[in-house]
Amino acid sequence: MLTFLRELRANGVVTRVAAIAAIGGFLFGYDTGVISGALLYIKRDFDASSFQQEAIVSVLLLGAAAGALLSGWLTDRIGRKWTKVISGSVYVIGALGCAFAVNAPMLIGARAVLGFAVGTASFVSPMYISEVAPPKARGGLTSFNQLAVTTGIAVAYLVNYFFKDVSGDWRWMLGIAVIPGAALAVGMLTVPRTPRWLMEQGQDDNARKALERLREGTDTDIGEELDQIRDSSQEARQTSMRDLVRRPVRTLLMVGLGLALFQQIVGVNTVIYYAPTILQQTGLGAGNAITQTLTVGLTNVVFTVVAILLLDKVGRRPLLIIGTVVAGIALLGLAAYFGFSGLQDSAPWLALVSLLVFIAGYAVGLGPVFWLMISEIFPQRLRSRAMSLTTVTNWLANFAVSATFLTLAGAITRQGIFLVYAVMAAVAVAFFAWRVPETKGRSLEEIQRDAGADQGEAEPAKAGR
């Protein structure tokens, strides 16, 4: 922890740049969190059916998948910086559309626009931060994005709490999102392009200037770091999509896709999107359910901070495995609560406690580690394409889980669906122990070289390396 804090002080410019870039994560968090409370009042005002409610929640995820898919092309063509400027601008348009929607279909359309911006930002933020951060602090700095996500969720819950007493004014809940959207677009105008992207474009002098600005006040050997970036950039100019399915990149891609799927199919966003709904099902009124949801948002933020402080000390893989085990146990607690009426009578607190434990485990492991590792494990020559594919997979899995939660809960019961998520958590732990490598403390170029992805000669670093 002390090493990470020293790195933050020594790399003040990078810390500021990372914080601005992470506003994209805040946008993602705010919109996923705010809809959970707003939905209770949207349902009332628009007389929305279960299908419309699921569409209002999940269409954002389809838009996000489209945004992430396009981002792979945009980041290569116009760079990481300007892609994020565009995403912030589009977000402002989508947030205004939500605030002024006059019916459910219009709201669904505006949420799709928001999703496009959120998907773009979620893809580019960890990529941008990982490419500007020094190796010793990359884990914590890249996880600024996840901290921003959890902070956005917590702020959304606070906004929901405030406006629940103003006749449940969901339009303000959704419209306030204009502020962080504008902040992202304007803030990204003040940061440099990444040295890696500049080098790929043949702009060596500009790459040096950008790196000098980013390493200002540190004892970093600029020449050595530039040489490493130059070597990997030369490879980046000679690639195609077919390289993604060649060994060992194919194996790395399987790791990334596995992380993308498991991050969602343990059911995290059913908790984020439907936490008030779940708590309402325990007998609470809408206002009290929103109030108790505040504790979920706070827990998310606190344990994400814990993860940031530990990622560069303990490592990615141990936190990933431990956090997912804890989350799986909490899912069993939720299944037990909804499965036994005796528990509902004698332990009404169990549902909230299980939600909090689940969020704590997730925030320490799968939450930050997925976004961090997909920005680390892929070789630079294929990073944009591979991250785009894994991010699209993540959003589609998010959509599949979120769009079916209410329907499945009705079909297989609430305890049944939480049992399914618990089984997925157990499978996830086995996969992480078997395939996920450790990347702590190594430069992106060292990770690439150790994986053999430059030459296509070796398998990626095995778990525990």
C-alpha positions in Angstrom: 0.0 0.0 0.0 2.8 2.4 0.9 4.6 1.7 -2.4 1.4 2.5 -4.3 0.9 5.8 -2.4 4.5 6.8 -3.0 4.0 6.1 -6.7 0.9 8.3 -6.7 2.8 11.2 -5.1 5.8 10.7 -7.5 3.5 10.5 -10.6 1.2 13.5 -9.9 0.6 14.2 -13.6 -0.3 10.5 -14.3 -2.6 10.5 -11.3 -4.5 13.6 -12.5 -4.7 12.2 -16.1 -6.0 8.8 -14.8 -8.6 10.5 -12.6 -9.9 12.5 -15.6 -10.0 9.4 -17.9 -11.8 7.4 -15.1 -14.8 9.8 -15.4 -15.9 7.4 -18.1 -16.2 4.7 -15.4 -18.2 7.1 -13.3 -20.7 7.5 -16.2 -21.1 3.7 -16.4 -21.6 3.4 -12.6 -24.0 6.3 -12.4 -26.3 5.0 -15.1 -26.3 1.4 -13.9 -27.0 2.6 -10.3 -29.5 5.4 -10.9 -31.9 3.2 -13.0 -32.4 0.9 -10.0 -34.2 3.6 -8.0 -35.7 5.5 -10.9 -37.3 2.3 -12.3 -39.7 2.2 -9.3 -41.2 5.5 -10.3 -40.9 5.1 -14.1 -43.0 1.9 -13.7 -45.7 4.0 -12.0 -45.6 7.0 -14.3 -45.5 5.1 -17.6 -47.4 2.1 -16.3 -44.5 0.0 -17.6 -44.9 -3.7 -18.0 -42.2 -6.2 -16.8 -40.9 -6.4 -20.4 -40.7 -2.6 -20.7 -38.9 -2.4 -17.4 -36.4 -5.0 -18.5 -35.9 -3.1 -21.8 -35.4 0.2 -20.0 -32.6 -1.4 -17.9 -31.0 -3.6 -20.5 -31.2 -1.6 -23.8 -28.3 0.5 -22.3 -26.2 -2.7 -22.4 -26.9 -3.4 -26.1 -25.9 0.2 -26.8 -22.8 -0.4 -24.8 -21.9 -3.5 -26.8 -22.2 -1.5 -30.0 -20.1 1.3 -28.5 -17.4 -1.1 -27.4 -17.3 -2.7 -30.8 -16.9 0.6 -32.6 -14.3 1.7 -30.1 -11.8 -0.9 -31.2 -11.7 0.9 -34.6 -11.9 4.4 -33.2 -9.0 4.0 -30.8 -6.8 2.9 -33.6 -7.9 5.6 -36.0 -8.3 8.8 -33.9 -6.7 7.7 -30.7 -7.8 6.9 -27.1 -8.1 10.6 -26.2 -10.5 11.8 -28.9 -12.6 8.6 -28.6 -13.3 9.5 -25.0 -14.1 13.1 -25.9 -16.7 11.8 -28.3 -18.1 9.4 -25.8 -18.6 12.2 -23.2 -20.4 14.4 -25.8 -22.7 11.6 -26.8 -23.4 10.9 -23.2 -24.7 14.4 -22.7 -27.2 14.0 -25.5 -28.4 10.6 -24.1 -28.9 12.0 -20.6 -31.0 14.9 -21.9 -33.1 12.5 -23.9 -33.8 10.4 -20.8 -34.7 13.4 -18.7 -37.2 14.7 -21.3 -38.7 11.3 -22.4 -42.5 11.4 -22.6 -43.1 7.6 -22.8 -41.4 4.3 -22.4 -40.3 3.8 -26.0 -38.6 7.3 -26.0 -36.9 6.5 -22.8 -35.7 3.2 -24.2 -34.2 4.9 -27.2 -32.4 7.5 -25.1 -31.0 4.8 -22.9 -29.6 3.1 -26.0 -27.8 6.3 -26.9 -26.4 6.5 -23.3 -25.3 2.9 -23.7 -23.3 3.7 -26.8 -21.4 6.4 -24.8 -21.0 4.2 -21.7 -19.7 1.2 -23.8 -17.1 3.4 -25.5 -15.9 4.9 -22.3 -15.8 1.6 -20.5 -13.5 0.2 -23.2 -11.2 3.2 -23.6 -10.7 4.2 -20.0 -8.7 1.2 -18.7 -6.8 1.1 -22.0 -5.8 4.7 -21.8 -4.8 4.6 -18.1 -2.8 1.4 -18.5 -0.9 2.9 -21.4 0.1 6.0 -19.5 0.7 4.5 -16.1 4.2 3.3 -14.8 4.4 -0.4 -14.1 4.7 -0.2 -10.3 1.4 1.7 -10.0 -0.4 0.5 -13.0 -2.7 -1.9 -11.1 -4.0 0.8 -8.7 -4.1 3.5 -11.3 -6.0 1.5 -13.9 -8.4 0.5 -11.1 -9.2 4.2 -10.7 -11.7 3.3 -13.4 -13.4 0.7 -11.3 -13.3 3.0 -8.3 -15.0 5.6 -10.5 -17.6 3.0 -11.5 -18.4 2.2 -7.8 -18.4 5.9 -6.9 -20.8 6.5 -9.7 -23.1 3.8 -8.4 -22.9 5.2 -4.9 -23.7 8.8 -6.1 -26.6 7.4 -8.1 -28.0 5.8 -5.0 -27.6 9.1 -3.1 -29.4 10.9 -5.9 -32.2 8.3 -5.8 -32.4 8.7 -2.0 -32.7 12.5 -2.3 -35.3 12.6 -5.1 -37.4 9.8 -3.6 -38.8 12.5 -1.3 -39.5 14.8 -4.2 -42.4 12.7 -5.5 -40.0 10.2 -6.9 -38.8 12.6 -9.6 -36.9 10.2 -11.8 -36.3 12.8 -14.5 -33.9 14.6 -12.2 -32.3 11.3 -11.3 -31.5 10.6 -14.9 -30.9 14.2 -16.1 -28.1 15.0 -13.6 -25.9 12.7 -15.5 -25.3 15.5 -18.0 -22.7 16.9 -15.6 -20.2 14.1 -15.5 -20.7 13.6 -19.3 -19.7 17.2 -20.0 -16.8 16.8 -17.5 -15.4 13.9 -19.4 -15.6 15.6 -22.8 -14.0 18.8 -21.5 -11.5 17.0 -19.2 -10.1 14.8 -21.9 -9.2 17.9 -24.0 -6.6 18.7 -21.3 -4.7 15.3 -21.3 -2.0 14.0 -23.7 -2.4 11.2 -26.2 -0.8 8.0 -25.1 2.8 7.6 -26.1 2.0 4.1 -27.4 -0.6 5.3 -29.9 1.6 8.2 -31.0 4.5 5.7 -31.6 2.1 3.5 -33.6 1.4 6.5 -35.9 5.1 7.1 -36.4 5.0 10.3 -34.3 8.2 9.5 -32.3 8.9 13.1 -31.2 5.4 13.6 -30.0 5.6 10.3 -28.2 8.7 11.4 -26.3 7.1 14.7 -25.4 4.0 12.9 -24.1 6.1 10.5 -22.0 8.2 13.3 -20.6 5.1 15.1 -19.5 3.7 11.9 -17.9 6.9 11.0 -16.1 7.6 14.6 -15.0 9.2 14.6 -11.5 10.2 10.9 -11.6 13.5 9.2 -12.2 12.1 7.0 -15.0 14.6 6.3 -17.9 12.5 7.8 -20.7 14.9 6.5 -23.4 14.5 2.9 -22.2 10.7 3.0 -21.9 10.5 4.6 -25.4 12.6 1.8 -26.8 10.3 -0.8 -25.4 7.3 1.0 -26.7 8.9 1.4 -30.1 9.7 -2.3 -30.4 6.1 -3.3 -29.7 4.7 -0.5 -31.9 6.5 -1.9 -34.9 4.7 -5.2 -34.4 1.4 -3.3 -34.1 1.6 -2.0 -37.7 1.7 -5.5 -39.1 -1.3 -7.3 -37.7 -4.8 -8.5 -38.8 -7.9 -9.9 -37.1 -6.6 -13.4 -38.0 -3.8 -13.0 -35.5 -6.3 -13.1 -32.7 -6.9 -16.8 -33.3 -3.3 -17.8 -33.5 -1.3 -19.2 -30.6 -0.5 -17.9 -28.0 -2.8 -14.8 -28.5 -5.7 -17.2 -28.9 -5.0 -18.6 -25.4 -4.7 -15.0 -24.0 -8.0 -14.2 -25.7 -9.7 -17.2 -24.0 -8.5 -15.9 -20.6 -10.0 -12.4 -21.5 -13.3 -13.8 -22.7 -13.5 -16.1 -19.6 -13.0 -13.1 -17.3 -15.6 -11.1 -19.4 -18.3 -13.8 -19.1 -17.7 -14.6 -15.4 -17.7 -11.0 -14.4 -21.4 -10.9 -15.4 -22.8 -14.4 -15.0 -22.3 -14.4 -11.3 -25.2 -12.0 -11.4 -23.6 -8.8 -10.1 -25.7 -6.4 -12.1 -28.9 -8.0 -10.9 -27.8 -6.6 -7.6 -26.8 -3.2 -8.9 -29.9 -2.7 -11.2 -32.4 -4.5 -9.0 -31.2 -4.0 -5.5 -34.2 -1.9 -4.5 -36.5 -4.4 -6.2 -34.9 -7.3 -4.4 -35.2 -5.5 -1.1 -38.8 -4.6 -1.9 -39.4 -8.3 -2.2 -38.4 -8.7 1.4 -41.4 -6.6 2.4 -39.9 -3.0 2.4 -41.6 -0.1 0.8 -40.0 1.7 -2.2 -38.6 4.5 0.0 -37.1 2.2 2.6 -35.7 -0.1 -0.1 -33.9 2.8 -1.7 -32.6 3.9 1.7 -31.1 0.5 2.4 -29.6 0.4 -1.1 -27.3 3.2 0.0 -25.3 0.7 2.1 -24.8 -1.4 -1.0 -23.2 1.5 -2.8 -21.1 2.5 0.1 -19.8 -1.0 0.6 -18.9 -1.2 -3.1 -16.8 2.0 -2.9 -15.0 1.0 0.3 -13.9 -2.5 -0.9 -12.9 -1.1 -4.3 -10.5 1.2 -2.5 -9.3 -1.9 -0.6 -8.6 -3.6 -3.9 -6.8 -0.6 -5.4 -4.4 -0.5 -2.3 -3.8 -4.3 -2.6 -3.6 -5.0 -6.4 0.0 -4.0 -6.8 1.0 -5.6 -3.5 -0.9 -8.9 -3.2 -1.5 -9.3 -6.9 -4.4 -9.7 -9.3 -5.0 -13.4 -9.2 -5.3 -13.9 -5.4 -7.8 -11.1 -5.0 -9.7 -12.5 -8.0 -10.1 -15.9 -6.5 -10.7 -14.9 -2.9 -13.2 -12.2 -3.9 -15.2 -14.6 -6.1 -15.3 -17.3 -3.3 -16.8 -14.7 -0.9 -19.3 -13.5 -3.5 -20.4 -17.2 -4.1 -21.0 -17.7 -0.4 -23.1 -14.6 -0.3 -25.2 -15.8 -3.2 -25.9 -19.0 -1.3 -27.1 -16.8 1.6 -29.6 -15.0 -0.7 -30.8 -18.3 -2.1 -31.3 -19.6 1.5 -33.2 -16.4 2.5 -35.7 -16.6 -0.4 -35.9 -20.4 -0.1 -36.9 -20.7 3.5 -39.8 -18.7 4.9 -38.6 -19.4 8.4 -35.5 -17.3 7.7 -37.6 -14.5 6.3 -39.4 -14.4 9.6 -36.5 -14.9 12.0 -33.7 -13.3 10.1 -35.1 -10.4 7.9 -31.6 -8.8 7.9 -30.1 -11.8 6.0 -31.0 -10.5 2.5 -29.3 -7.1 3.1 -26.2 -8.7 4.7 -25.9 -11.2 1.8 -26.1 -8.3 -0.7 -23.4 -6.4 1.2 -21.1 -9.4 1.4 -21.6 -10.2 -2.2 -20.7 -6.7 -3.3 -17.7 -6.7 -1.0 -16.3 -9.8 -2.5 -17.0 -8.7 -6.1 -15.5 -5.2 -5.5 -12.2 -6.8 -4.3 -12.0 -9.4 -7.1 -13.9 -9.6 -10.3 -15.0 -5.9 -10.4 -11.5 -4.3 -10.8 -9.5 -7.3 -12.0 -11.3 -7.9 -15.2 -10.9 -4.4 -16.5 -7.3 -4.2 -15.3 -6.2 -7.6 -16.8 -7.7 -7.1 -20.2 -5.7 -3.9 -20.5 -2.5 -5.8 -19.5 -2.5 -9.3 -21.0 -2.9 -8.6 -24.7 0.1 -7.6 -26.9 0.1 -4.0 -28.1 -0.2 -5.0 -31.7 -3.6 -6.6 -31.0 -4.7 -4.8 -27.8 -7.4 -2.6 -29.4 -9.0 -5.5 -31.2 -8.8 -8.0 -28.3 -10.1 -5.5 -25.7 -12.9 -4.6 -28.1 -13.9 -8.2 -28.4 -13.7 -9.0 -24.7 -15.6 -5.8 -23.8 -18.4 -6.5 -26.2 -18.6 -10.0 -24.7 -18.9 -8.5 -21.3 -21.7 -6.1 -22.3 -23.6 -8.8 -24.1 -23.3 -11.1 -21.0 -24.4 -8.2 -18.9 -27.5 -7.7 -21.2 -28.3 -11.4 -21.1 -28.3 -11.6 -17.3 -30.0 -8.3 -16.7 -32.7 -8.7 -19.3 -33.8 -12.1 -17.9 -33.6 -11.6 -14.2 -37.2 -10.7 -13.5 -38.4 -13.3 -16.0 -36.2 -16.1 -14.6 -37.0 -15.1 -11.0 -40.6 -15.7 -11.9 -39.9 -19.0 -13.7 -37.5 -20.7 -11.4 -38.1 -18.7 -8.2 -35.8 -16.1 -6.6 -33.9 -18.8 -4.7 -33.4 -20.7 -7.9 -31.8 -17.9 -9.8 -29.4 -17.0 -6.9 -28.4 -20.7 -6.8 -27.6 -20.6 -10.5 -25.4 -17.6 -9.9 -23.7 -19.3 -7.0 -22.9 -22.3 -9.3 -21.4 -19.9 -11.9 -19.2 -18.4 -9.1 -17.9 -21.8 -8.3 -17.1 -22.5 -12.0 -15.4 -19.1 -12.2 -13.1 -19.8 -9.3 -12.0 -23.1 -11.0 -11.3 -21.2 -14.2 -9.3 -18.5 -12.5 -7.2 -21.0 -10.7 -6.5 -22.9 -13.9 -5.9 -20.2 -16.5 -5.5 -16.7 -15.2 -1.9 -15.5 -15.1 -0.3 -13.0 -12.6 0.7 -9.6 -14.1 1.7 -7.7 -11.0 4.8 -5.4 -11.3 5.6 -6.1 -15.0 5.6 -3.6 -17.8 3.1 -4.2 -20.6 6.0 -5.0 -22.9 7.4 -7.6 -20.3 4.0 -9.2 -20.1 3.8 -9.4 -23.8 7.3 -10.9 -24.1 6.7 -13.4 -21.3 3.5 -14.5 -23.0 5.5 -15.2 -26.2 2.9 -13.2 -28.1 5.4 -11.3 -30.1 6.9 -14.4 -31.7 3.9 -16.8 -31.3 6.3 -19.4 -29.8 5.1 -19.9 -26.2 2.0 -20.3 -24.1 1.0 -17.4 -21.9 2.3 -17.2 -18.3 0.6 -20.0 -16.4 -1.4 -19.3 -13.3 0.8 -18.6 -10.3 3.8 -17.5 -12.4 
